[in-house]
Amino acid sequence: METIPSNDLTPAKSDEWLSYDDFAAGIDTYRAASSSLSGVHLDVSYAEGAKLSLAFASDHVRWKATGPLATEAELTDPYDAVRVRDDVVFVHLPLESSSHMAITVVYSETTHRALVVRSRIADAPTEGVPQVGQEFWAGVTGGGRPSGEVPAPSRDLIGKRNLYRYSPHHLYEHIYISSERYAWQCVQGVQRGHGDTEMTTTWKFADGLYLFCFREFRIPVASVWLHDLSYALRTTGVFLGLAEDGNAKHSRAGGHVYPLGAVSYPDVEPI
């Protein structure tokens, strides 16, 4: 059993909100291993006829798109992929061609269903609105007829309460309170004692597999997670935000999920 360092249990200063750089360090320690997609050509149809085409090499991807993600020419960017299930891949493009933007794609090799997420940092903050916004599209991949349930927004997480262990130094609690918000607190780590309520989006991708995204108010950062809440109880995620130097920063994350319980509403449910 791992020994918990005593400094991880020291509360953070209540009047000092830590930056993205502070909490992100090491948050990928328990992330599932990355996979190479070298040689894979993926075409995703999304957003009413738009297309996203990706050709993967060992350490980069050549891609182009029409529709909301339209490019003027083919671009080359790094990528990171995790095989979260035997047939489901979480692939993320921390764009260098547009550093204030990232694209995440979740796709199934058996159902040929896909989800596409764009995370984008606004040029300037707007009061009362997270500076990093996100857009979502359901899609299908080429090479086979799509089957099964179409990915869609979901209320399945409402009322659930989970712990997320990302490293020996990162332990966070999530409480899913509505279709638009969740509450979090740091139980162990540099943010211990800090917490907040943020804007969220949840989509169901497959049985027990949920895309969960949040956008913070206090600091300019947003995340994309794929929670496997079936037998695996694992999560794979990424962050996009502004570092202390004002530059865009992309970070990987992931770890283990420990369900604490759930409540159900006997009368009127949250939005």
C-alpha positions as CSV (number, residue, x, y, z in Angstrom):
1,M,0.0,0.0,0.0
2,E,1.3,3.4,-0.9
3,T,2.3,5.9,1.8
4,I,0.4,9.2,1.5
5,P,2.9,12.0,1.9
6,S,2.0,14.3,4.8
7,N,2.2,17.4,2.7
8,D,-0.6,16.1,0.5
9,L,-2.9,16.4,3.5
10,T,-2.1,20.0,4.3
11,P,-5.0,22.2,3.3
12,A,-4.4,24.7,0.6
13,K,-4.6,28.4,1.6
14,S,-8.2,29.5,1.4
15,D,-7.3,32.9,-0.1
16,E,-4.9,31.5,-2.7
17,W,-6.4,29.8,-5.7
18,L,-3.8,27.7,-7.4
19,S,-3.1,27.8,-11.1
20,Y,-3.6,25.2,-13.9
21,D,0.2,24.5,-13.7
22,D,0.0,23.7,-10.0
23,F,-2.8,21.0,-10.1
24,A,-1.9,19.5,-13.5
25,A,1.6,18.3,-12.6
26,G,1.5,14.5,-12.3
27,I,-2.3,14.2,-12.9
28,D,-1.6,11.6,-15.7
29,T,0.4,9.2,-13.4
30,Y,-2.4,6.5,-13.4
31,R,-3.5,7.2,-16.9
32,A,-3.9,4.1,-19.2
33,A,-1.0,3.6,-21.6
34,S,-1.0,5.4,-24.9
35,S,-1.5,3.4,-28.1
36,S,0.0,4.0,-31.6
37,L,-2.4,4.5,-34.5
38,S,0.3,4.4,-37.0
39,G,-1.1,3.5,-40.4
40,V,-4.7,4.1,-39.4
41,H,-6.9,6.3,-41.7
42,L,-10.0,7.5,-40.0
43,D,-12.9,9.4,-41.7
44,V,-15.6,10.8,-39.4
45,S,-18.8,12.2,-40.8
46,Y,-20.3,14.7,-38.3
47,A,-22.4,17.8,-38.1
48,E,-24.9,17.1,-41.0
49,G,-22.5,16.0,-43.7
50,A,-19.2,17.6,-42.5
51,K,-16.2,15.3,-42.6
52,L,-13.0,15.0,-40.5
53,S,-10.3,12.9,-42.1
54,L,-7.2,11.8,-40.1
55,A,-4.2,9.8,-41.3
56,F,-2.0,8.7,-38.4
57,A,1.7,8.1,-38.2
58,S,3.7,7.0,-35.2
59,D,3.9,10.5,-33.6
60,H,1.8,12.8,-35.6
61,V,-1.5,13.0,-37.6
62,R,-2.2,14.6,-40.9
63,W,-5.8,15.9,-40.9
64,K,-8.3,18.1,-42.7
65,A,-12.0,18.9,-42.2
66,T,-15.1,20.5,-43.6
67,G,-17.9,22.0,-41.7
68,P,-17.4,23.5,-38.2
69,L,-13.7,22.3,-38.1
70,A,-13.0,23.4,-41.6
71,T,-9.3,23.7,-42.6
72,E,-8.0,25.5,-45.7
73,A,-5.4,22.8,-46.3
74,E,-4.2,19.6,-44.7
75,L,-2.6,20.2,-41.3
76,T,0.0,18.2,-39.3
77,D,-0.3,18.0,-35.5
78,P,0.7,15.6,-32.6
79,Y,-1.8,13.2,-31.2
80,D,-2.3,10.9,-28.2
81,A,-4.5,7.8,-28.3
82,V,-5.7,5.4,-25.6
83,R,-7.6,2.2,-26.3
84,V,-10.1,2.5,-23.4
85,R,-11.8,-0.8,-24.5
86,D,-10.8,-3.4,-27.0
87,D,-12.9,-1.6,-29.7
88,V,-13.1,2.0,-28.4
89,V,-10.3,4.6,-28.9
90,F,-9.9,8.0,-27.2
91,V,-7.8,10.1,-29.5
92,H,-6.8,13.7,-28.7
93,L,-5.1,16.3,-30.9
94,P,-3.4,19.0,-28.8
95,L,-3.1,21.3,-31.8
96,E,0.1,23.1,-32.6
97,S,-1.4,24.5,-35.8
98,S,-3.9,26.4,-33.6
99,S,-2.5,26.4,-30.1
100,H,-5.6,27.7,-28.4
101,M,-7.7,24.8,-29.7
102,A,-7.9,21.0,-29.3
103,I,-9.9,18.3,-30.9
104,T,-10.9,15.0,-29.2
105,V,-12.4,12.1,-31.0
106,V,-13.9,9.0,-29.4
107,Y,-14.8,6.2,-31.8
108,S,-15.8,2.5,-31.9
109,E,-14.3,0.0,-34.4
110,T,-17.3,-2.3,-34.0
111,T,-20.3,0.1,-34.0
112,H,-18.6,2.8,-36.1
113,R,-20.1,5.4,-33.8
114,A,-18.0,8.5,-33.0
115,L,-18.0,11.7,-30.9
116,V,-16.1,14.8,-31.8
117,V,-15.3,17.6,-29.3
118,R,-13.7,20.9,-29.9
119,S,-12.2,22.8,-27.0
120,R,-11.2,26.4,-27.6
121,I,-9.8,29.2,-25.5
122,A,-11.5,32.6,-26.1
123,D,-9.2,35.6,-26.8
124,A,-10.4,37.4,-23.7
125,P,-12.4,36.4,-20.6
126,T,-16.1,37.3,-20.3
127,E,-17.5,37.7,-16.8
128,G,-19.7,34.8,-15.8
129,V,-18.6,32.6,-18.7
130,P,-15.8,30.0,-18.7
131,Q,-13.0,31.2,-21.0
132,V,-12.5,27.8,-22.5
133,G,-15.6,26.7,-24.4
134,Q,-16.5,23.4,-26.0
135,E,-18.7,22.1,-28.8
136,F,-19.9,18.5,-29.4
137,W,-21.0,16.4,-32.4
138,A,-22.1,12.8,-32.8
139,G,-20.7,11.1,-35.9
140,V,-20.0,7.9,-37.7
141,T,-16.8,6.4,-39.1
142,G,-16.2,5.0,-42.5
143,G,-15.6,1.4,-43.3
144,G,-18.8,-0.1,-41.9
145,R,-22.5,0.4,-41.2
146,P,-23.2,2.1,-37.9
147,S,-25.0,0.1,-35.3
148,G,-26.2,0.4,-31.7
149,E,-27.3,3.5,-29.9
150,V,-26.4,7.0,-31.3
151,P,-24.2,9.0,-28.8
152,A,-26.3,11.7,-27.2
153,P,-26.5,14.0,-24.2
154,S,-27.2,12.0,-21.0
155,R,-28.6,12.5,-17.5
156,D,-27.3,9.2,-16.3
157,L,-24.6,10.7,-14.0
158,I,-27.0,13.0,-12.1
159,G,-27.0,12.1,-8.4
160,K,-23.8,10.0,-8.6
161,R,-20.9,10.7,-6.3
162,N,-17.4,9.3,-7.2
163,L,-13.8,9.6,-6.1
164,Y,-11.1,9.9,-8.8
165,R,-7.5,8.8,-8.0
166,Y,-5.1,10.2,-10.6
167,S,-1.8,9.7,-8.8
168,P,-0.5,9.1,-5.2
169,H,-0.9,12.9,-4.9
170,H,-4.2,13.5,-6.6
171,L,-7.6,12.5,-5.2
172,Y,-10.7,14.4,-6.2
173,E,-14.4,13.9,-5.4
174,H,-17.1,14.7,-8.0
175,I,-20.8,15.1,-7.3
176,Y,-23.0,15.3,-10.4
177,I,-25.8,17.7,-9.5
178,S,-27.6,18.4,-12.8
179,S,-27.4,18.1,-16.5
180,E,-25.3,21.3,-16.6
181,R,-23.3,21.4,-13.4
182,Y,-21.1,19.3,-11.1
183,A,-19.4,20.0,-7.8
184,W,-15.8,19.0,-7.0
185,Q,-13.4,19.1,-4.1
186,C,-9.8,18.1,-3.7
187,V,-9.5,15.5,-1.0
188,Q,-5.7,15.1,-1.4
189,G,-3.1,17.2,-3.2
190,V,-2.0,20.8,-3.6
191,Q,-5.7,21.9,-3.9
192,R,-6.8,20.0,-0.7
193,G,-9.9,21.8,0.7
194,H,-10.5,23.7,-2.5
195,G,-13.7,23.0,-4.5
196,D,-16.2,24.7,-6.8
197,T,-19.2,24.1,-9.0
198,E,-18.5,24.2,-12.8
199,M,-20.4,24.0,-16.1
200,T,-20.5,20.4,-17.5
201,T,-21.6,18.4,-20.5
202,T,-22.2,14.6,-20.4
203,W,-22.8,12.3,-23.4
204,K,-23.4,8.6,-23.3
205,F,-21.2,6.9,-25.9
206,A,-22.0,3.2,-25.1
207,D,-23.2,1.1,-22.1
208,G,-21.2,2.3,-19.1
209,L,-19.1,4.7,-21.2
210,Y,-19.6,8.4,-20.7
211,L,-18.0,11.5,-22.2
212,F,-17.8,14.0,-19.4
213,C,-16.5,17.5,-19.9
214,F,-16.2,20.5,-17.6
215,R,-15.4,24.2,-18.0
216,E,-14.0,26.1,-15.0
217,F,-14.9,29.7,-14.0
218,R,-12.0,30.7,-11.7
219,I,-9.2,29.7,-14.0
220,P,-9.2,29.4,-17.9
221,V,-9.3,25.6,-18.3
222,A,-11.6,22.9,-19.6
223,S,-11.3,19.1,-19.8
224,V,-12.6,16.2,-21.8
225,W,-12.9,12.8,-20.0
226,L,-14.1,9.4,-21.0
227,H,-15.4,7.6,-17.9
228,D,-15.7,3.8,-18.1
229,L,-18.1,3.2,-15.2
230,S,-18.6,-0.5,-15.9
231,Y,-16.2,-3.1,-14.7
232,A,-13.1,-1.2,-15.6
233,L,-13.8,1.9,-13.4
234,R,-11.1,3.9,-15.3
235,T,-11.1,7.4,-16.7
236,T,-9.0,8.9,-19.5
237,G,-8.8,12.6,-20.0
238,V,-7.2,15.8,-21.2
239,F,-7.0,19.5,-20.2
240,L,-6.7,22.6,-22.3
241,G,-6.1,26.0,-20.6
242,L,-3.9,29.0,-20.0
243,A,-0.7,28.5,-18.1
244,E,0.7,31.2,-15.7
245,D,2.8,32.6,-18.6
246,G,-0.3,33.2,-20.6
247,N,0.4,30.5,-23.2
248,A,-2.0,27.7,-24.0
249,K,-1.2,24.4,-22.2
250,H,-2.3,20.9,-23.1
251,S,-2.2,18.2,-20.4
252,R,-3.0,14.5,-20.3
253,A,-4.9,13.0,-17.3
254,G,-6.5,9.8,-16.1
255,G,-6.8,7.3,-13.3
256,H,-9.1,5.1,-11.3
257,V,-12.8,5.7,-10.3
258,Y,-14.2,4.8,-6.9
259,P,-18.0,5.1,-6.7
260,L,-19.2,6.4,-3.4
261,G,-23.0,6.1,-4.0
262,A,-25.9,7.8,-5.7
263,V,-29.2,9.5,-4.8
264,S,-32.5,9.5,-6.7
265,Y,-35.0,12.3,-6.7
266,P,-38.5,11.3,-5.5
267,D,-40.4,14.2,-7.0
268,V,-39.0,16.9,-9.1
269,E,-35.6,16.2,-10.8
270,P,-32.8,18.7,-11.5
271,I,-32.5,20.3,-15.0
